[in-house]
Amino acid sequence: MRNLTVIMCVCAMTGVAFGVEFVPFVIPAKPNPQSLIAAPPGEAITVKSARLTAGEHFEHEGKRVRLWGVNLSFGANLPAKEEAADVAERLAAAGVNTVRMHHLDTSRWPRGIWDGRTGRGFEPEALDRLDYFINELAKRGIWVNLNLHVGRAHSEYVGAPKTNRDYDKMANLFAPELIEAQREYARQILTRTNRYRNARWADDPAVAIVEITNENSFFMWGSEETLRTLPDYYAKILRERFNAWLKAKYGSDEKLKAAWTMGVEPLGENLLKNSRLVVSNGRVDGWNVEQHEGCRATAEMVMYKGKEALKLSVVKRDQTAWHLQFNQRQFAVEGGRYYTVVFEAAGQADRNISITVGQGHDPWEGLGLSRQVELSDQWRQYTFGFTAAQSDTDARVSISFGNAESPVYLANAQVRPGGRVGLVTGESVEKGTVGLFADNESAPRIEDRMVFLAETEKAFFDDMRRYVKQELGCGALVTGTIVFGPLGLYTQSDMDFIDGHSYWQHPRFPNRPWDPADWLIDQKAMVDFPREATLFRLAAERLWGKPYTVTEYNHPAPLDSQAECVPLIASFAAAHDWDGVWLYTYSHSTGEWGREHLNSFFDVDTNPAKWGFMRAGATMFRDGGVAKLGHRTVWQLSLEPLLFPGVAQLHLKCGTNMFAAAASRMAGMTWEKLLSSELAATLGNYPGHAEMGRTSMTMTWDVAGGKGFYAVRAGAARVYVGHSGRFSKGTSGEVEVKGPEFVAMTMTALDGASRLDNSRHVLISACGRCENTGMVFSEDRRTVGRNWGTGPARIETVEATVKLPPGRWTCQALAADGTAKADVPTDNGVATLLPRYDTMWYVLSRN
């Protein structure tokens, strides 16, 4: 680095603090116009401005554009008029050029757009605030990404039966009245006129993007269970569509039966010991009653309703079903082979159990079966089939029963290879009686269902896009939802761009969903676990020839390593030449803009470990401070001339993990490869590898000794994230860190220079852990429950030295409003960052 002016940002993680103290660092809600690091104002978006367009990338007026933004959730979309300008100004000063209006449709006023009393129709005050806010954003060059469906359960308001998934998800992809309700909402909101801009939302260039529905797909998490248990009203609609699809494809029962019985294998020998569950000397030979967290259960042989059975009695339980399990392990399964699980069961009262087949050893991954079972007081035989995800000599079948107090009765447990069937007795495509699901399905039957669902889903998204763009005349770019595996990428392939979401260490709720007192976040820094990193899975979701965005991303508070979030996503996305990144979320709150503490897992507006890096992220990603990699790898989604059944088979093998799908198609595809090559999929011809020009940018990620270090050295930026002891070697002596234990640091040019060597103003951002005052952690630091503490938010400052190139330098430590607060010596060409400056920002200026 020669002849530069630097502003630095640094942050740390868990464990040893090296004596570094937490200091308050509250970035004010009202930006200071004297800030030394504020981004220059963007060009105002007027109603006569050119539209954002999409080819291979986003463009505006013929120039490449990247979108760097945040989500606004619930009431944060609706600031009061006297606050709207300050919110927009603060966003712009951090380099934000887009906001995603999320969960606008979920709640009633004041947290949402709907009438506060009835929930029907729009609240006039909400619309007025929204119009005003969009105008304030547009004045500062900030585009809006409008989500049409996120949290509205339209079934509640159109007289349709209740669905079995929150927000009507999945049912609203095929039920006519729910689709019509989504169309009507789109019509009402897009064709109304913003009186502050004198233009329909559909015609306003500031409304640049429309998303059809958030995280909604037949292939999303838990989708099979949802589709299997659809209420009768919705199940009938989907079944009729499936039968019509089969009739069009096969024409007769004879042809359908012939197709579906191909490859059927008869049942083989039982792999389990003691399938009758006989108790001997107080033990169930070959089986284990597994008990966790103080939960207890007993097992005994009894007669129940004329059948000899094993009775599992719950003595003590909590709300977590798997804390009590009945299982057998140490049997072998062969990857890709089909297996049938059979058992008889009853409950003394109606209750649920779950049955899984997975690894009987670390890392305890699933091997293909995970089902919920409804028990009654009558005996029933349950039969489930699955294809083993991989070979394993220590597989485990497990029944979890700790979620209710009533006893469970079991008999005749089996795991046997084979057992698939095609048409079930009584099914006829000619009579329209073929079920969407059956037990022990043949591979062709499963593949047909997957293709039917993919085509049904794609038809919904394609038609909604056509409706928005053609019938409503909306000029915005339109995307459908995020990618859910190979079939999900196919369903989105005709959208204007492709989108993904990901979170590192998303909070888990062991008992009740979103219980604010009962949650866990594992204290793992992503830089220590590259094999599990979200970034590589996201990279594999990109479709060659279309823009790719990530509209939700975060490493939640109170992770000790949360400061790695922005430096990692901004630098990686830039290197991989993505087109948009939105952090989730700026805020959930309607009016708490002056808050000075962390109030949730995801809000970044008052979190200096994230918001403090946004300005650096804008330089790296939006402004191209991190150049793209010089190589691209494009992999073919289907190996067959026809799209199906290859994509369906790939989806069945890899699920939603697109990186695993890419690796299965390309030998040698590892996470390390993506440190030097972009990645994209194609549904068409296979272009293979492509050199895209020489680049001086380097990206390294090393986990020697289990302590990770991530480094990006690019023209106008440096990114260093990892354990303090790794900095000296990882930066070739440029930076040495004395503390804290884990640090995120960025160096970015502020003056638009293409290289740090030529820049006169460079921002160094540096910070350790980030917590509230009085935040109380559990002993293992995995939760604070409700004990989030109070303001002010505090950071661990970084003690480090940074070598400077030859020249005359001045260095200033900055206050939280971006103004200078103290001069920092630059003796002998070295700037020394010290805790006494109480900051995460430094500016180096070249005289």
C-alpha angles and dihedrals in degrees: 000000000000133000099358143151109216137200112187133203122187135172137180146213143219137312121027114038097188090222093299111147128216114249130189114262112172114172103211122245091226110060119233110236088212093061113135093212105044114128116245112262116270123238111273117254109227128183087258095052120115117266125252105252136194131222119135085328137008115281136186121192090345095308129111113255131193120197118224112182157125138245122248111208132200111321094005086080089063111055117169113262092250089057101038096083093051092049092049092045093051091051092049093047089057091054097258113153100172140037127197112219101217132178089009089135098044106080143034122254129318092031094036148011100270128100107279094224107041105014088229120112128005125298107242093217090052092052093047092051091046093051092048093047093050088053091051090050092048092052087063097045096258116146122212125231105200119204111209100191123024113125109359116120095205091180089073092059104037097052096252122141117271114270125223099239131065115266092010090281116180093005089069090059092068113010107101098217092049091049090049090050090054090049091051092051090050091049094049097048101037098045096048118102123244101223093203090058100027092227138103113255087239090059099039114105088208088069091068103160135035121195114200100208135349121244095335124144144127084243100050127115112305092002097137092054090048093050093045091053101041114147111262094255093058095035089058093052093050094042091052090051090048092052092048089051092049092047090053091049101041107015097203144041090242094059093042092050092049091051096045097048095058111120095008111160123201119237115281132203122310111262095201129092120229095010090176088062093230115184115224124181090348094307134098099232112236093007134092132211100214118203129187138184094009095308116142138196138170132216127209140157114252141157111251120181094335097315131101105237147166111250117209109198121193111225099171129001143164129204096281113094097202093057083084116045138164111205151154125207141176099072122123130241128185119228112249094017122119121241134186124216116201129179140148119232145169137174129220084229132012108285144136133253129177129221126202139173113209145131116311090212142045126333085030095211122176117258099203113294128085117147139159115226127204112214128197131183089268125083117256133174114230121202123187130173131201142169112236109248091212141349116276133168092200104051121159133208111203137183115201114204108158096107097085138032101229118099124259123220120206135183141167102013117190141173110190134169116244126008102138122154134195115202115012119226109279096022117126130169088199090059094038095241102124111125123228087232136025134174117267096009124194119243094251090052092051092046092051091052092049092050092046091052092047093050092045091050094046091050090054094051095042091050093047090050090050090048094051096044102035110024095036093034093227115170095199124111111258131213128174113214138307124297116272105187129300095317090046090055089052092053090053096043096104096048119108091253140358123248139196140183130205142166130193112225096352109199116268124215110207097194119008122024113256094358102170091208099045115052141115136209117186112231097236125138111218091221087065093053111044092158088064096038118135092219097073094049089050091050091057093056093068118111117217113247098022134085114263125210140178106212096179126040135147148142099217129233134278092037109130087223099046092118089075090068103087099033091051100045095040096049096040094047091049093048090050091048097238120168108223142015126186121184115221108257142359091184144330094204130102100211112358094106093135094054114134102195141066106264104178147005095272114024107112101179093092098026108101092189087068109018089045089064098045095093090052090046091054090056093047099045113015096039097037097245086148108054121220121261116267096235136058130197118200118192128198115242093204127034093197126082087242120059094235145089089014096066092046090051091048090050092050089051099045106021113200094337102110093178089059088048091053091047091052090054098042125047113228096022104150135153088253090062090061091062087074105023137053116228132216136161128226133203091197136044117352111245095178118194126359132190109218103186137293120296133187091208117113130191122192132176118185129177101183110165091004092289110113130216124186121191134180120183110188138156100270101015148047123200122190121174127169148061116343094237090061098056101084096054094033092056096038089247096307093116129027119187123199096181164063107018098246124032140180115200133176133183115195136172112244099191100062094258113156091222133036088225090065099038123108095196123042128172121218112195117190134166143149127207120343124215143152122256107270096011109162119210129196115249092264091045092234096121146013093193106200092335097101093142126215141280145326103066110225136203137200106244120221127242108206146132124231121197114225129206119251113288144077112300139181123195128196130190111221133221120232090267091059097253124125115269106166141009115243118207118241098197119176092356094303128116113206118208110205135184091236090074089067093213147107095207130076130170122208115196126194114221 
